[in-house]
């Protein structure tokens, strides 16, 4: 759900800030809301397992 949630939030006006996702599955994506506040979205367990992590 994490990767899908990042795409959804970007579509709602958030801006990508820092991508800390790894090819092996774990990680998080830092975004900025329209006011410049930073928040993060982590990959779900299912996404990590699907990526072999």
LINVENWO-V513244 format. One record per backbone hydrogen bond with DSSP energy under -1.0 kcal/mol. NH is the residue of the N-H (numbers start at 0). CO is the residue of the C=O. E is the energy in kcal/mol with one decimal. If there is no record, write none. Layout:
NH & CO & E
NH & CO & E
This chain:
4 & 0 & -2.8
5 & 1 & -2.2
6 & 2 & -1.9
7 & 3 & -2.2
8 & 4 & -2.7
9 & 5 & -2.4
10 & 6 & -1.9
12 & 9 & -1.2
13 & 8 & -2.4
14 & 31 & -2.5
16 & 29 & -2.6
17 & 29 & -1.5
19 & 27 & -2.6
21 & 25 & -2.5
24 & 21 & -1.9
28 & 40 & -2.3
29 & 17 & -3.3
30 & 38 & -3.3
31 & 14 & -2.4
32 & 36 & -2.7
35 & 32 & -2.6
38 & 30 & -2.3
40 & 28 & -1.9
42 & 26 & -1.8
47 & 43 & -2.2
48 & 44 & -2.7
49 & 45 & -2.3
50 & 46 & -1.5
51 & 48 & -1.3
52 & 47 & -3.2
